[in-house]
Amino acid sequence: MHVFGELVKLRAMGPSDAEALWRWNHDPVVMRWMHENYAQPLERTRAWLEERPRNEYGNVLFGIETLAGQTLIGLIVLRDAEPELGCAKMDIYIGEKDHWGKGYGTDAVRTVCRYGFDKMRLHKISLTVVAANERAQRAYEKVGFVVEGRLRSCFRRDGEWFDELTMGLLEGELR
Ligand SMILES: CC(C)(COP(=O)(O)OP(=O)(O)OC[C@H]1O[C@@H](n2cnc3c(N)ncnc32)[C@H](O)[C@@H]1OP(=O)(O)O)[C@@H](O)C(=O)NCCC(=O)NCCS
């Protein structure tokens, strides 16, 4: 089932998305503030999409498509949901850099959080973000996330250490 925002549609991902995913994961500009995996061939990315377990309560992966152009531009994940606590974690990235700064990220975050609270009956959604990644923080703050903590010096890029922030959004705080 597709989930619609104002600017984006969230939809399931499959093997035909492998090329885009592989390209984003090997783009140093896209991956600048994200934890990188080791390099892998396109076939491994395709196999991962083929073999990953189906979407379920504890592990939901959506591709982000623009509503206007119906182009796949990124992905968003709700993971580690716990039914007893109603807590889950969120990750997002927009791999098509020419689509940054146009509101797609904010809309995708808002849409997946609405899905988490309304459909999955979550109570809280959390994430971590590198403190220097101001664009991402701004997108999260716009939908209502607040900073809850600072993890000192735990992300390394180009020989420099950065802090990470933990952010959280409670049911009822979504804007
Ligand atoms: C982070 C990301 C998801 C945000 O999505 P996006 O579509 O680019 O963001 P939006 O256009 O919805 O909103 C960005 C906001 O940040 C602001 N912004 C942009 N650059 C900024 C900067 N350097 N400092 C502060 N704010 C900035 C924009 O002005 C906008 O706010 P506004 O609407 O109040 O003007 C996307 O840029 C991305 O995937 N980046 C690379 C990977 C990444 O960092 N992922 C997150 C890891 S935690």
The ligand as a Tripos MOL2 file, in Angstrom:
@<TRIPOS>MOLECULE
LIG
   48    50     1     0     0
SMALL
NO_CHARGES

@<TRIPOS>ATOM
      1 C1         18.6610   15.6730    5.2290 C.3       1 LIG1
      2 C2         17.6720   15.5530    4.0930 C.3       1 LIG1
      3 C3         16.8290   14.2830    4.2780 C.3       1 LIG1
      4 C4         16.7290   16.7780    4.1340 C.3       1 LIG1
      5 O1         15.8280   16.7010    3.0580 O.3       1 LIG1
      6 P1         15.6280   17.9740    2.0990 P.3       1 LIG1
      7 O2         14.5360   17.6500    1.1590 O.co2     1 LIG1
      8 O3         16.9500   18.3420    1.5130 O.co2     1 LIG1
      9 O4         15.1850   19.0820    3.1670 O.3       1 LIG1
     10 P2         13.9860   20.1270    3.1110 P.3       1 LIG1
     11 O5         14.0600   20.8940    1.8320 O.co2     1 LIG1
     12 O6         12.6930   19.4350    3.3930 O.co2     1 LIG1
     13 O7         14.3110   21.0510    4.3620 O.3       1 LIG1
     14 C5         15.6070   21.4700    4.6230 C.3       1 LIG1
     15 C6         15.5680   22.6660    5.5510 C.3       1 LIG1
     16 O8         16.9040   22.9120    5.9800 O.3       1 LIG1
     17 C7         17.2880   24.2160    5.6020 C.3       1 LIG1
     18 N1         18.7150   24.1450    5.2980 N.ar      1 LIG1
     19 C8         19.3240   23.7730    4.1620 C.ar      1 LIG1
     20 N2         20.6550   23.8410    4.3090 N.ar      1 LIG1
     21 C9         20.8740   24.2510    5.5730 C.ar      1 LIG1
     22 C10        22.0440   24.5180    6.3230 C.ar      1 LIG1
     23 N3         23.2560   24.3310    5.8040 N.pl3     1 LIG1
     24 N4         21.9010   24.9130    7.6100 N.ar      1 LIG1
     25 C11        20.6810   25.0850    8.1610 C.ar      1 LIG1
     26 N5         19.5170   24.8380    7.4930 N.ar      1 LIG1
     27 C12        19.6370   24.4300    6.2080 C.ar      1 LIG1
     28 C13        16.4070   24.5700    4.4250 C.3       1 LIG1
     29 O9         16.3330   25.9720    4.2710 O.3       1 LIG1
     30 C14        15.0950   23.9360    4.8620 C.3       1 LIG1
     31 O10        14.4520   24.6880    5.8570 O.3       1 LIG1
     32 P3         13.3020   25.7790    5.5140 P.3       1 LIG1
     33 O11        12.1970   25.0220    4.8260 O.co2     1 LIG1
     34 O12        12.8920   26.2980    6.8430 O.co2     1 LIG1
     35 O13        13.9060   26.7990    4.6210 O.co2     1 LIG1
     36 C15        18.3910   15.5050    2.6990 C.3       1 LIG1
     37 O14        19.0190   16.7540    2.4470 O.3       1 LIG1
     38 C16        19.4200   14.4000    2.6380 C.2       1 LIG1
     39 O15        19.0590   13.2550    2.4750 O.2       1 LIG1
     40 N6         20.7380   14.7180    2.7690 N.am      1 LIG1
     41 C17        21.8280   13.7620    2.6610 C.3       1 LIG1
     42 C18        21.7640   12.5910    3.6320 C.3       1 LIG1
     43 C19        21.4730   12.9750    5.0570 C.2       1 LIG1
     44 O16        22.0690   13.9010    5.5900 O.2       1 LIG1
     45 N7         20.5390   12.2330    5.6840 N.am      1 LIG1
     46 C20        20.1600   12.4420    7.0830 C.3       1 LIG1
     47 C21        21.0610   11.6850    7.9760 C.3       1 LIG1
     48 S1         20.5770   11.8700    9.6750 S.3       1 LIG1
@<TRIPOS>BOND
     1     1     2 1
     2     2     3 1
     3     2     4 1
     4     2    36 1
     5     4     5 1
     6     5     6 1
     7     6     7 2
     8     6     8 1
     9     6     9 1
    10     9    10 1
    11    10    11 2
    12    10    12 1
    13    10    13 1
    14    13    14 1
    15    14    15 1
    16    15    16 1
    17    15    30 1
    18    16    17 1
    19    17    18 1
    20    17    28 1
    21    18    19 ar
    22    18    27 ar
    23    19    20 ar
    24    20    21 ar
    25    21    22 ar
    26    21    27 ar
    27    22    23 1
    28    22    24 ar
    29    24    25 ar
    30    25    26 ar
    31    26    27 ar
    32    28    29 1
    33    28    30 1
    34    30    31 1
    35    31    32 1
    36    32    33 2
    37    32    34 1
    38    32    35 1
    39    36    37 1
    40    36    38 1
    41    38    39 2
    42    38    40 1
    43    40    41 1
    44    41    42 1
    45    42    43 1
    46    43    44 2
    47    43    45 1
    48    45    46 1
    49    46    47 1
    50    47    48 1
@<TRIPOS>SUBSTRUCTURE
     1 LIG1         1 GROUP 0 **** ****
